[in-house]
């Protein structure tokens, strides 16, 4: 049986993977999507081919050109995207770690190397598979050389295979004639100019008849149509050059030892370490190796004896820093029921030589162990854990100021990541690679060890970034406030919720029938494809936008047509009702606990700007724009004997903008305590304050809030249904009226470009990597982020300060009233009726004095027997 070699076009496959997969970065900010995509293609190919030999060819960064005209022509090629360029050396290092042969040679391009190697190996009786995204390589196909062209679509890899007969079947020419075909029709992706006026169809006809451009040129007068004949004569020099550009050198001279390409075990320890560093966790299962053992594991001990546990915990008491974790015994339950597992024990680390996993069991009860952990937490200067809020249900913390949440600290230092677990912190800050297959007690010890050992490092980094006060004074106290809110929960009137859902169901049913009547048939309204056919083909409504999968029925498309076509208005209304029913009427019911309350989760390490997010369910997305949406608030009710007190910051982001920009006109407008949008309209449109119309006020309001989010003239024109030119003038007039704002926003972008991040009033950093992107749309997005993040982030910091202060006051004054919800700039208190006056006083004092700005912070406050009334 013949031996087989696989030859891979390195840059080509990296390029395909880069553009076929969404952007990925590891915790160090390195882009990794091209490397990840390359590896998935590589594994797929190796599983299918099972080759004996493997070589990956790369282009040298500055290749010499085959044709004197080639350098000028190829100079028009766009430079490699920076996010891709930085992955090329990483890919080479990964391949080296896997023991895979790579080759590159000055003066030769990768396809020359591949072409020459394919001929050499074929001549030695080997079967050859060439992997490339470049169809130029189809000219190499023979009976024994197969060209494989991978395509990455939505994360999935498909491969087209071509032997010589497949090329002939697909393109009607032989592999050698494929060169001439390319010479005539050109290929912009490969920077082959071709002959102007000759497309693929004509080129194919010419080559199938004459077999080469030289023969075709000799018979140029006979070529049809006449324009192709003229083009062949007038641009013969381009045809010759294009053929030279398209021809791969299969006789290049370069050193290559086949024995070095012998495919051995590619799943090496070195490769495993690289995969861990790149955070390719789902690829690690391919390895049957253990990560190099860390010496620190020698000091990890599992404890099941009560007396020994007592000795360790007594020894831990008073240590300068204690790292800890609480874990469940997931080894005893199926993965599906992991949340229901019993407490398994704790991890604790209080010196480099003292790290333990203390397990619960017959001799050690969970209650005793947690009581002891709570006790020693109060004896240390720093009690460090990952995700303190998740541990608080088990602990009685007496000294909140000594607690250190590693996840929150890591989040502040890099708010763009999606998770902040101990493995990442150990790798990034301690240089430790933790084996995924480690025993449970080893993992527990690592978490406790990392919580202690890395806390000093993270604290120093916070100090260097001037975020230590932000961490200690805002974020850490917030952990306890969010925990209290989650424990408090908010009561739901389940009967009212069901009634609301029933009302929606009636409306939905009526709308369905009306839409079917208008369409003349029944169909799936929720299917974009079926809806598009009904609207734009059967009903022949103009304005449909055809995509690859059918007509677009996105909201922005339908909203423009709705005023003129009642059936579309009904579809939009149907969607609104259906969304309300599924998400809220039905969705909220799933989260009501046995106590009749929803205990949602509030997350502080999710958003890049610092805003708190809400999940399980998302209570921050309760609709506010429509009356029907607002009605859902009626099902949120206080306990008997209580009312809701709702306090909402008035235009906090605009007030922050006034302060941060220092714009005298905007500051004066707020100090005069007049209608800010009417004042803006008066100044921007140059009309007396009293003569401003409601429409002008609405336009000014759109500009005011749009500026905060870095709105463009296009975006404003869409919002106000005006021309882009008119919108641009609105924005220009606005900046002329408030020049300080323009300067502030420009400076924010400049700072972000120079430093890589922007900063809030309280020192929170928001990295803006998009500004260095090679993609124009990404850079534009980055500019908007740079403009609005300091404003949004500062507003988020202020509401965090306010809610923590309010929560503390309610406790200090020993009130029964409690904070139950935070939604962006709004706080909701479930207040005892006898305490309402005191609660209102606390809200006003703490919210209006949460920050000292050049303009006053103001709140709107209301009470009610449900959230709807209070809002």
C-alpha positions in Angstrom: 0.0 0.0 0.0 1.4 3.4 -1.0 2.4 5.8 1.7 0.6 9.1 2.0 1.7 12.7 2.7 -0.5 15.7 3.5 0.7 19.1 2.4 -0.9 22.2 3.9 -0.9 25.7 2.7 -0.3 27.5 6.0 -1.3 31.1 5.3 -4.2 30.1 3.1 -5.8 27.9 5.8 -5.1 30.5 8.5 -6.8 33.1 6.3 -9.8 30.9 5.7 -10.2 30.1 9.4 -9.7 33.8 10.4 -12.6 35.0 8.2 -14.7 31.9 8.8 -14.9 32.1 12.6 -15.9 35.0 14.9 -13.1 36.8 16.7 -11.7 34.9 19.8 -9.1 36.1 22.3 -7.5 34.5 25.2 -7.1 36.1 28.6 -4.0 37.9 27.6 -5.8 39.6 24.7 -4.2 37.5 22.0 -6.5 36.9 19.0 -6.8 33.1 18.5 -9.7 32.4 16.0 -7.4 31.7 13.1 -5.2 29.3 15.1 -8.3 27.6 16.5 -9.9 27.2 13.1 -6.6 26.0 11.5 -6.4 23.3 14.2 -10.0 22.1 13.7 -9.4 21.8 10.0 -6.1 20.0 10.6 -7.7 17.5 13.0 -10.5 16.9 10.5 -8.0 16.3 7.6 -5.8 14.0 9.7 -8.8 11.9 10.8 -9.9 11.5 7.2 -6.5 11.0 5.6 -4.5 9.1 8.3 -1.3 10.1 6.5 2.3 8.9 7.1 3.8 12.3 6.6 2.7 15.9 7.1 4.2 19.3 6.1 2.8 22.8 6.5 4.2 25.4 4.1 4.3 29.1 4.8 5.0 32.2 2.7 8.0 34.2 3.7 6.8 37.7 4.7 8.6 39.4 1.8 8.6 37.0 -1.2 10.3 37.8 -4.4 8.0 38.1 -7.4 7.8 35.8 -10.4 7.3 38.7 -12.9 8.8 42.2 -13.1 5.3 43.6 -13.4 4.1 41.4 -10.6 5.5 43.5 -7.7 3.6 46.6 -8.9 0.4 44.6 -9.4 0.6 42.6 -6.2 1.3 45.9 -4.3 -2.4 46.6 -4.6 -3.1 43.7 -2.3 -4.6 44.7 1.1 -2.2 44.3 4.0 -2.9 41.3 6.3 -5.3 42.2 9.1 -3.3 42.9 12.3 -5.5 40.4 14.2 -4.5 37.7 11.7 -0.8 38.8 11.4 -0.2 38.3 15.1 -1.5 34.7 14.9 1.0 33.5 12.3 4.0 33.2 14.6 1.7 31.6 17.2 0.5 29.0 14.7 4.1 28.1 13.8 5.0 27.7 17.5 2.0 25.5 18.1 2.9 23.3 15.1 6.5 23.1 16.4 5.2 22.0 19.8 3.1 19.3 18.0 6.2 18.1 16.2 4.8 19.0 12.8 7.2 19.8 10.0 6.9 23.4 8.7 8.8 24.9 5.7 9.3 28.3 4.2 11.9 29.5 1.8 13.0 33.0 0.8 12.3 33.6 -2.9 9.6 31.0 -3.1 5.9 31.2 -2.2 4.1 28.5 -0.3 2.3 27.2 -3.5 5.8 26.8 -5.1 6.9 24.7 -2.2 3.6 22.7 -2.2 3.8 22.2 -6.0 7.3 21.0 -5.9 6.8 18.7 -3.0 3.6 17.2 -4.5 5.6 16.3 -7.7 8.6 14.9 -5.8 6.4 12.7 -3.5 4.2 11.6 -6.4 7.3 10.5 -8.3 8.4 8.4 -5.3 5.1 6.5 -5.5 3.3 8.3 -2.7 -0.3 9.5 -2.5 -0.5 13.2 -2.0 -3.2 15.4 -0.5 -2.7 19.2 -0.8 -4.9 21.3 1.6 -5.4 24.9 0.5 -8.1 27.5 0.2 -6.5 28.7 -3.0 -8.0 27.3 -6.2 -4.8 28.0 -8.1 -3.6 24.7 -6.7 -6.1 22.8 -8.7 -3.5 22.8 -11.5 -1.5 20.3 -9.3 -4.2 17.7 -9.4 -3.4 14.3 -10.9 -4.5 10.7 -10.4 -2.4 10.6 -7.2 -2.4 14.2 -6.1 -5.7 15.3 -4.5 -6.4 19.0 -3.9 -8.7 19.6 -0.9 -10.3 23.0 -0.4 -11.8 23.5 3.1 -14.6 26.0 3.8 -15.5 27.2 7.3 -19.1 28.2 7.6 -20.7 29.1 11.0 -17.9 27.2 12.8 -18.3 24.1 10.7 -15.8 22.8 8.2 -16.7 21.4 4.8 -14.1 20.2 2.3 -14.2 20.0 -1.5 -12.0 17.3 -3.1 -10.4 17.4 -6.6 -8.4 14.8 -8.5 -7.6 15.6 -12.2 -10.9 14.2 -13.4 -12.8 16.2 -10.8 -11.2 19.5 -12.1 -12.2 18.5 -15.6 -15.8 17.8 -14.6 -16.2 21.0 -12.6 -14.4 23.4 -14.8 -14.4 21.6 -18.2 -10.6 22.0 -18.4 -7.7 19.8 -17.4 -5.5 20.8 -14.4 -2.8 22.2 -16.8 -5.4 24.0 -18.8 -6.8 25.5 -15.6 -3.7 27.8 -15.6 -4.7 29.2 -19.0 -8.3 29.6 -17.8 -7.1 31.7 -14.9 -4.9 33.7 -17.2 -7.9 34.8 -19.3 -10.6 35.3 -16.7 -8.3 36.5 -13.9 -8.8 36.1 -10.1 -9.0 39.2 -7.9 -8.6 37.1 -4.8 -5.2 36.0 -6.1 -4.4 39.3 -7.7 -4.3 37.8 -11.2 -5.5 40.6 -13.6 -6.7 38.4 -16.5 -7.8 39.9 -19.8 -10.3 42.8 -19.6 -13.6 41.9 -21.2 -13.2 38.1 -20.9 -15.3 36.5 -18.1 -15.4 32.9 -16.9 -17.9 31.7 -19.4 -16.0 33.1 -22.4 -12.6 32.0 -21.0 -13.9 28.5 -20.5 -15.2 28.3 -24.1 -11.9 29.6 -25.5 -9.7 27.2 -23.5 -11.9 24.1 -24.1 -11.6 24.9 -27.8 -7.9 26.0 -28.1 -6.4 24.4 -24.9 -3.9 27.2 -24.2 -3.7 31.0 -24.4 -0.8 30.7 -26.9 -2.9 28.6 -29.3 -5.9 30.9 -28.8 -3.7 33.9 -29.5 -2.7 32.4 -32.8 -6.3 32.0 -33.7 -7.4 35.3 -32.2 -9.3 36.3 -35.4 -11.5 33.2 -35.1 -12.5 33.8 -31.4 -16.1 34.7 -30.7 -17.6 37.0 -29.7 -15.6 39.8 -31.5 -15.0 41.8 -28.2 -13.1 38.7 -26.8 -11.1 38.5 -30.0 -10.1 42.2 -29.7 -9.3 41.8 -26.0 -7.0 38.9 -26.7 -5.1 41.0 -29.3 -5.0 44.3 -27.3 -4.2 42.7 -23.9 -1.9 39.8 -24.9 0.8 41.1 -22.5 -1.7 40.9 -19.6 -2.6 37.3 -20.6 1.0 36.3 -20.7 1.7 37.9 -17.3 -1.5 36.4 -15.8 -0.4 33.0 -16.9 3.0 33.4 -15.4 1.4 34.6 -12.2 -1.0 31.7 -12.1 1.6 29.0 -12.9 3.0 27.2 -9.8 6.7 26.3 -9.9 6.9 22.5 -9.5 10.6 22.3 -9.9 11.8 24.6 -7.2 15.2 24.0 -5.6 15.1 24.0 -1.8 16.3 21.6 1.0 13.7 19.1 2.3 14.1 15.8 4.2 11.1 13.6 4.0 12.1 11.8 7.2 11.6 15.0 9.1 8.0 15.1 8.0 7.2 11.7 9.5 3.9 12.0 11.4 4.4 10.9 15.0 2.2 11.6 18.1 1.2 15.3 17.8 -0.5 15.4 21.2 2.6 16.3 23.2 3.0 17.9 26.6 4.4 21.0 24.9 1.3 21.2 22.7 -1.0 20.6 25.7 0.6 23.6 27.5 0.1 25.8 24.4 -3.6 24.7 24.1 -4.1 25.6 27.7 -2.5 29.0 27.2 -4.6 29.7 24.2 -7.7 28.5 26.2 -8.7 25.8 23.6 -10.4 23.9 26.4 -12.7 21.8 24.2 -9.6 20.5 22.3 -7.7 19.4 25.4 -9.8 16.1 25.5 -7.8 15.0 22.5 -4.6 14.7 24.6 -3.8 11.6 26.6 -1.1 13.4 28.6 -1.0 15.1 31.9 0.2 18.7 32.2 3.6 19.0 33.8 3.1 18.7 37.5 3.4 21.9 39.6 5.6 21.6 42.6 3.1 23.4 44.7 0.9 20.2 44.6 3.4 18.6 47.0 1.8 20.9 49.7 -1.8 20.0 48.9 -3.4 17.7 51.5 -6.9 16.1 51.7 -8.3 16.0 55.2 -11.2 13.7 56.4 -10.3 13.5 60.1 -12.1 15.9 62.5 -9.2 16.2 64.9 -6.7 17.0 62.1 -9.2 19.5 60.7 -9.5 21.3 64.0 -5.7 21.6 64.2 -5.5 23.0 60.7 -8.3 25.5 61.3 -6.8 26.7 64.6 -3.5 27.1 62.9 -5.2 29.2 60.1 -6.8 31.6 62.5 -5.0 34.9 62.5 -3.0 34.3 59.3 -2.4 37.5 57.3 -4.3 36.2 54.3 -6.6 33.2 54.0 -7.6 31.8 50.6 -10.8 29.7 50.7 -13.5 28.0 48.7 -16.6 26.1 49.4 -17.4 23.1 47.1 -20.2 20.6 46.5 -19.7 16.9 46.3 -20.5 16.6 42.6 -18.7 13.2 42.4 -21.8 11.6 44.1 -24.4 12.9 41.6 -25.0 12.9 37.9 -23.8 16.2 36.1 -27.4 17.1 35.4 -28.1 17.3 39.1 -24.8 19.0 40.2 -26.7 22.0 41.7 -28.5 19.6 44.0 -25.3 18.1 45.4 -24.6 18.2 49.1 -21.8 20.4 50.5 -18.6 18.5 49.9 -16.3 20.6 52.1 -13.9 23.6 51.9 -10.5 24.4 50.5 -8.3 26.6 52.6 -4.8 28.0 52.1 -3.0 30.2 54.6 0.7 29.8 53.8 2.8 28.5 50.8 3.1 25.2 52.7 -0.4 25.0 54.0 -3.2 24.3 51.5 -5.9 21.8 52.4 -9.1 20.3 51.2 -11.3 19.4 54.2 -14.1 17.1 53.3 -17.4 16.7 55.0 -18.4 13.2 56.1 -19.3 11.1 59.1 -16.7 12.9 61.3 -17.0 16.4 59.8 -20.4 17.9 59.5 -21.1 20.7 57.0 -22.6 23.0 59.6 -19.5 22.7 61.9 -17.1 23.2 59.0 -18.9 26.3 57.8 -19.1 27.7 61.3 -15.3 27.3 61.7 -14.6 28.9 58.3 -16.8 31.9 59.3 -14.9 32.1 62.6 -11.4 32.2 61.1 -12.6 34.6 58.3 -13.0 37.2 61.0 -9.4 36.7 62.3 -7.5 37.5 59.1 -6.6 40.8 57.4 -7.7 39.4 54.1 -10.3 36.7 53.4 -9.9 35.9 49.7 -12.3 33.8 47.6 -13.6 33.5 44.1 -17.2 34.7 43.8 -17.9 35.7 47.3 -21.6 36.3 46.7 -22.1 32.6 45.9 -20.4 31.7 49.2 -22.4 34.2 51.4 -25.4 31.8 51.9 -23.0 29.5 53.8 -21.0 32.0 55.8 -21.6 34.5 58.6 -19.2 37.3 57.7 -18.5 39.7 60.5 -15.9 41.9 58.9 -17.0 42.8 55.4 -14.1 45.2 54.9 -11.6 42.3 55.1 -13.2 40.3 52.2 -11.5 40.1 48.9 -13.3 38.7 45.8 -10.8 37.5 43.3 -13.3 37.4 40.4 -14.3 41.0 41.0 -10.6 42.1 41.1 -9.8 40.2 37.9 -12.9 41.7 36.3 -11.8 45.2 37.0 -8.4 44.5 35.5 -9.9 43.0 32.3 -13.6 43.7 32.0 -13.8 42.3 28.4 -13.5 38.7 29.4 -16.5 36.4 29.8 -15.5 34.6 33.0 -13.0 35.0 35.9 -12.3 31.5 37.3 -9.3 30.4 39.3 -7.7 28.5 36.4 -7.4 31.7 34.4 -6.0 33.7 37.4 -3.6 30.9 38.2 -2.3 30.8 34.6 -2.2 34.6 34.1 -0.8 35.7 37.4 1.0 32.7 38.9 2.2 30.9 35.8 0.4 27.7 36.8 -1.2 25.3 34.3 -3.8 23.3 36.1 -4.6 19.8 34.8 -8.3 19.6 33.8 -8.3 15.9 34.8 -7.0 16.5 38.3 -8.7 14.9 41.2 -11.4 17.0 42.9 -9.3 17.7 46.0 -6.4 18.9 43.9 -8.7 21.4 42.1 -10.2 22.5 45.4 -6.7 23.1 46.8 -5.7 25.0 43.7 -8.7 27.4 44.0 -7.9 28.1 47.6 -4.1 28.5 46.9 -4.8 30.8 44.0 -7.2 32.9 46.0 -4.5 33.5 48.6 -1.3 33.6 46.5 -2.6 35.8 43.7 -4.6 38.3 45.8 -1.5 40.4 46.5 -0.6 40.4 42.8 -4.1 41.5 41.8 -4.2 44.2 44.5 -0.8 45.6 43.3 -2.1 45.7 39.8 -5.2 47.5 40.9 -3.1 50.0 42.7 -0.9 50.5 39.6 -4.1 51.0 37.5 -5.4 53.4 40.3 -8.5 51.2 40.7 -7.8 50.1 44.3 -10.3 52.5 45.8 -12.8 51.6 43.2 -12.4 48.0 44.2 -12.4 48.4 48.0 -14.9 51.2 48.3 -17.4 50.5 45.6 -17.2 47.0 44.2 -16.5 45.0 47.3 -19.3 46.6 49.4 -21.6 46.1 46.4 -21.1 42.3 46.7 -23.0 42.3 50.0 -25.7 44.7 48.6 -26.4 42.4 45.7 -26.5 39.4 48.0 -29.1 41.1 50.1 -31.2 42.0 47.1 -31.1 38.4 45.8 -32.1 37.1 49.3 -34.9 39.6 49.6 -36.4 38.9 46.2 -39.5 40.6 44.9 -43.1 39.4 45.4 -45.2 38.4 42.4 -49.0 38.4 42.2 -49.2 35.0 40.4 -53.0 35.5 39.8 -52.4 38.8 38.1 -49.6 37.3 36.1 -51.8 34.5 34.8 -54.6 37.1 34.0 -52.0 39.2 32.1 -51.0 36.1 30.1 -54.6 35.2 29.3 -55.3 38.7 28.0 -52.2 38.5 25.8 -53.3 35.1 24.5 -56.7 36.5 23.4 -55.0 39.5 21.6 -52.5 37.1 20.0 -55.3 34.8 18.7 -57.2 37.8 17.3 -54.2 39.2 15.6 -53.3 35.8 14.1 -56.8 35.5 12.5 -56.6 39.1 11.2 -53.2 38.4 9.6 -54.4 35.1 8.1 -57.5 37.0 6.7 -55.3 39.6 5.1 -52.9 37.0 3.7 -55.7 34.8 2.4 -54.2 31.7 4.0 -52.8 30.3 7.2 -49.0 30.1 7.7 -46.4 30.3 10.4 -46.1 34.0 11.3 -43.0 33.2 13.4 -41.2 31.8 10.3 -39.3 34.7 8.6 -39.1 32.7 5.4 -42.9 32.0 5.2 -43.7 35.6 6.3 -41.4 37.0 3.7 -43.1 35.0 0.9 -46.6 36.1 2.0 -45.7 39.8 2.3 -43.4 40.4 -0.6 -44.5 37.7 -3.2 -48.2 36.9 -2.5 -49.3 40.4 -1.3 -46.6 42.1 -3.5 -45.7 44.7 -0.9 -42.8 46.7 -2.3 -39.7 47.3 -0.3 -38.7 43.8 0.4 -35.0 43.1 0.9 -34.0 39.7 -0.5 -31.2 37.8 1.3 -29.6 34.4 0.7 -32.1 32.8 3.0 -35.2 34.7 1.7 -36.7 38.1 2.4 -35.7 40.0 5.5 -38.5 40.5 7.9 -36.4 42.2 10.5 -38.0 44.9 12.6 -36.2 47.8 11.0 -37.5 46.6 7.5 -41.1 46.1 8.6 -41.3 49.3 10.7 -40.7 51.5 7.6 -43.5 49.7 5.8 -46.0 49.5 8.7 -47.6 53.0 8.3 -48.7 52.2 4.7 -49.6 48.5 5.1 -51.9 47.5 8.0 -51.0 43.8 7.7 -47.4 44.6 8.5 -48.5 46.8 11.5 -50.5 43.8 12.7 -47.4 41.5 12.3 -45.3 43.9 14.4 -48.1 44.1 17.0 -48.3 40.3 17.0 -44.6 40.0 17.7 -44.8 42.4 20.5 -47.7 40.5 22.2 -45.9 37.1 21.6 -42.7 38.4 23.1 -44.5 39.8 26.2 -46.3 36.5 26.7 -43.3 34.1 26.2 -40.7 36.2 28.1 -42.8 37.7 30.8 -46.3 36.2 31.3 -45.0 32.7 30.9 -41.3 33.3 31.6 -41.6 35.0 35.0 -43.9 32.2 36.3 -41.0 29.8 36.0 -38.9 31.8 38.5 -41.4 32.2 41.3 -40.1 30.4 44.4 -42.0 28.7 47.1 -42.2 32.0 49.1 -44.0 33.6 46.2 -41.1 35.8 45.3 -38.6 35.9 42.4 -35.0 35.8 43.6 -33.1 36.9 40.5 -29.4 37.1 40.2 -27.5 40.4 39.9 -24.1 40.2 38.3 -21.3 42.7 38.6 -18.7 41.1 36.4 -20.5 40.9 33.1 -20.7 44.3 31.4 -17.6 46.1 30.2 -18.9 49.5 31.3 -19.5 48.5 34.9 -23.3 48.3 34.8 -25.0 45.6 36.8 -26.8 43.0 34.8 -29.7 40.8 35.8 -30.4 37.2 35.0 -32.7 34.3 36.0 -34.8 36.2 35.1 -33.6 39.4 33.4 -35.6 42.0 35.4 -33.7 44.9 33.9 -35.4 44.3 30.5 -38.9 44.8 31.8 -40.5 46.8 28.9 -41.0 50.6 29.4 -41.6 52.0 25.9 -45.2 50.8 25.5 -48.2 50.9 27.8 -48.8 47.2 27.3 -45.2 46.4 28.2 -45.4 48.6 31.3 -48.5 46.8 32.5 -46.3 43.8 33.4 -45.1 45.9 36.4 -48.5 45.5 37.9 -47.7 41.9 38.9 -44.8 43.0 41.0 -46.3 43.8 44.4 -45.1 44.5 48.0 -45.9 42.3 51.0 -48.9 43.1 53.1 -48.4 46.2 55.1 -45.9 47.5 52.6 -45.8 49.8 49.6 -43.2 50.2 46.9 -41.0 53.4 46.9 -39.4 53.9 43.5 -36.5 56.3 43.1 -35.1 57.0 39.6 -32.2 59.3 38.7 -33.2 62.1 36.4 -31.0 62.2 33.3 -28.0 61.0 35.2 -25.9 60.3 32.1 -26.5 63.8 30.7 -25.6 65.3 34.1 -22.4 63.2 34.2 -21.6 64.5 30.7 -22.1 68.1 31.8 -19.6 67.5 34.7 -17.0 65.5 32.8 -17.0 67.9 29.8 -17.0 71.0 32.0 -19.2 72.7 29.3 -20.3 76.0 30.8 -23.6 76.2 28.9 -24.7 72.7 29.8 -23.7 73.2 33.4 -25.6 76.5 33.6 -28.7 74.9 32.0 -28.8 72.3 34.7 -28.1 74.7 37.5 -31.1 76.8 36.3 -33.2 73.6 36.8 -35.1 74.2 33.7 -36.3 71.7 31.0 -32.9 70.6 29.7 -34.3 69.4 26.3 -36.2 72.6 25.8 -33.1 74.7 26.7 -31.1 72.6 24.2 -33.7 73.1 21.5 -33.7 76.9 22.2 -30.0 77.2 21.9 -29.4 74.8 19.0 -32.3 76.1 16.9 -31.8 79.7 17.9 -35.3 80.4 19.1 -36.7 81.8 22.4 -37.2 79.2 25.1 -40.9 79.9 25.3 -41.4 79.3 21.5 -39.8 75.8 21.4 -42.4 73.4 19.9 -42.9 69.9 21.2 -41.4 68.5 18.0 -38.3 70.6 18.4 -38.0 69.5 22.0 -38.2 65.8 21.0 -35.5 66.4 18.4 -33.3 68.1 20.9 -33.9 65.2 23.3 -32.8 62.7 20.7 -29.6 64.7 20.1 -29.0 65.1 23.8 -29.2 61.3 24.5 -27.7 60.4 21.2 -24.5 62.4 21.9 -24.0 60.3 25.0 -23.9 57.2 22.9 -21.7 58.6 20.1 -24.6 58.7 17.6 -23.8 59.3 14.0 -25.6 61.5 11.5 -27.0 58.4 10.0 -28.2 57.0 13.3 -29.9 60.4 14.2 -31.5 60.6 10.7 -33.0 57.2 11.3 -34.3 58.1 14.8 -35.8 61.4 13.7 -36.9 60.4 10.1 -34.9 63.3 8.6 -32.2 63.4 6.0 -28.6 62.6 6.9 -27.7 66.2 5.9 -30.2 67.6 8.4 -29.1 65.3 11.1 -25.4 66.3 10.5 -26.4 69.9 10.9 -28.2 69.2 14.1 -25.1 67.5 15.5 -22.8 70.3 14.3 -25.1 73.0 15.8 -25.2 71.0 19.0 -21.4 71.0 19.3 -21.3 74.6 18.4 -23.7 75.3 21.3 -21.8 73.0 23.7 -18.2 73.1 22.5 -16.9 71.6 25.8 -18.7 68.4 24.9 -17.1 68.1 21.5 -13.6 68.6 23.1 -14.4 66.0 25.8 -15.5 63.4 23.3 -12.6 64.0 21.0 -10.1 63.8 23.9 -11.7 60.5 25.0 -11.1 59.0 21.6 -7.5 60.3 21.5 -6.8 59.0 25.0 -8.2 55.6 24.1 -6.1 55.4 20.9 -3.0 56.4 22.9 -3.5 54.4 26.1 -5.8 51.6 24.9 -8.6 52.4 27.4 -10.9 55.1 28.7 -11.5 56.0 32.4 -14.6 56.9 34.4 -14.7 59.6 37.1 -14.0 56.9 39.7 -11.1 55.4 37.9 -12.8 52.4 36.2 -10.9 51.4 33.0 -12.6 50.2 29.9 -10.2 48.8 27.3 -11.1 49.7 23.7 -9.2 47.2 21.5 -11.6 47.9 18.6 -9.7 51.1 17.9 -6.7 49.1 16.6 -8.8 46.9 14.4 -8.1 46.7 10.7 -11.8 46.7 10.1 -13.4 50.2 9.6 -16.7 49.2 11.2 -14.9 47.9 14.3 -12.8 51.1 14.6 -16.0 53.2 14.3 -17.6 51.1 17.0 -14.5 51.6 19.1 -14.8 55.4 18.8 -18.4 55.3 20.0 -17.3 53.1 22.9 -14.5 55.5 23.8 -17.0 58.4 23.8 -19.8 56.8 25.8 -18.0 54.4 28.2 -16.7 57.2 30.6 -20.2 58.5 30.8 -22.1 55.2 31.2 -19.4 53.8 33.5 -19.5 56.9 35.8 -23.3 56.7 35.9 -23.0 53.0 36.8 -20.5 53.8 39.6 -22.8 56.4 41.0 -25.8 54.1 41.2 -23.6 51.4 42.8 -22.5 53.9 45.5 -26.1 54.9 46.0 -27.6 51.5 46.3 -24.9 50.3 48.8 -25.4 53.4 50.9 -29.2 53.0 50.9 -28.9 49.4 51.8 -26.5 50.2 54.7 -28.8 53.0 56.0 -31.8 50.7 56.0 -29.8 48.2 58.1 -28.2 50.8 60.4 -31.6 52.4 61.2 -33.0 48.9 61.8 -35.8 49.3 59.4 -38.0 46.4 58.1 -38.0 48.1 54.6 -35.6 46.5 52.1 -34.0 47.1 48.7 -35.5 44.6 46.3 -34.6 45.8 42.7 -32.1 47.9 40.9 -32.8 48.6 37.2 -30.2 50.8 35.6 -30.7 54.2 37.2 -33.7 53.1 39.4 -34.0 51.6 42.9 -37.1 49.9 44.2 -37.7 49.6 48.0 -40.3 47.4 49.6 -41.2 49.8 52.5 -43.3 49.3 55.5 -46.1 51.8 55.4 -45.0 53.1 58.8 -41.5 53.7 57.4 -42.2 55.4 54.1 -41.2 58.9 55.2 -37.9 57.6 56.6 -37.3 55.5 53.4 -37.9 58.5 51.2 -35.5 60.6 53.2 -32.8 57.9 53.0 -33.3 57.5 49.2 -33.1 61.3 48.6 -30.1 61.8 50.8 -28.0 58.9 49.6 -28.9 59.0 45.9 -28.5 62.8 45.5 -25.2 62.8 47.5 -23.7 59.7 45.9 -21.2 61.9 44.0 -20.2 65.5 44.0 -20.7 66.9 40.5 -20.7 70.4 39.1 -24.5 69.9 38.5 -27.0 68.5 41.0 -28.0 64.9 41.0 -31.8 64.7 41.1 -34.2 61.9 41.5 -37.9 61.3 40.7 -39.6 59.4 43.5 -43.1 57.8 43.7 -44.9 55.2 45.9 -47.5 52.7 44.9 -49.2 49.4 45.7 -47.4 47.8 42.7 -44.4 48.6 40.6 -46.5 50.1 37.9 -48.1 52.6 40.3 -44.7 53.4 41.9 -43.1 54.1 38.6 
